[in-house]
Amino acid sequence: MATNNPAFKNPAFTQPNAMAVQTATASELQDMYNRPAATFVPADRMTIEDTVVKSAIAFGILVVGAVAGWALGATMPALVVGAAIIGFVLALVNIFKKEPSAPLILAYAAAQGVFVGGISYIFEQMWAGVVIQAVVATLVVVGVTLALFASGKIRASKRATKIFLIAMVGYLVFSLINVGMQMFGVTDDAFGLRSAPVFGIPLGLILGVLCVIMGAYSLVLDFDFIQRGVQNRAPRKFGWSGAFGIMVTVIWLYLEILRMIAITRD
């Protein structure tokens, strides 16, 4: 099944036992047969528990970075922009690496934390209380989605994933057009086309609801692919890929909710 999150493109998450099955030659089989009985050696495989621990570490660094970004947003906002660029580059590096790298993923968490903290400070100065509302809303969406997935009440499907991917592409195109119009002065509204009313409702609010739904389904895909990685007995290091994938989705979800709430307050 296709997924929107490129962090899970590795065969460890898509092909059964892709990382565990190897073909041995006749001589290798004979050599293994001649070896003495081996003592117990823990299988270095990906598990849900280990992925949770890795995710907690990554999000812990993200929060520390956010605290620093909040302070920088008040004193040196230009550094926040630099952190956003660094985070974007590190995201691309982590996406295209064949093997997950814990230092690079944690560096991404730190850079994105600075950016998220800085942009949150700016929003908070313009719309007091918006940050705590966005944080609570994000935690609720993540918690409810995880609970529904764990209980088996919600699962990814091929049809829903196709619709989701089409919606994501459409939203990406819209976002690029909106940014271009703001850069060239076609619109001077704070949120560009998102501020335009549709039947008396800001377009950004409608899109925000759609983004929350897409973000929740993206989390379902993330949880599903982590589960597949565990079932396929992927190496333990791919738990970092799981942490990275979830972190990308949660950051995007938080930023969309933050912007949606700000539009309602504007």
ABEGO torsion letter per residue (X at the ends): XBBABAAAABAAAABBGAAABBBBBAAAAAAAAABBBBBBBBBBBBBAAAAAAAAAAAAAAAAAAAAAAAAAAAABAAAAAAAAAAAAAAAAAAAABABBBAAAAAAAAAAAAAAAAAAAAAAAAABBGAAAAAAAAAAAAAAAAAAAAAAGABBBBAAAAAAAAAAAAAAAAAAAAAAAAAAAGABABAAEAAABBBGGBBAAAAAAAAAAAAAAAAAAAAAAAAAAAAAAGBBAAAAAAAAAAAAAAAAAAAAAAAAAAAAAAX
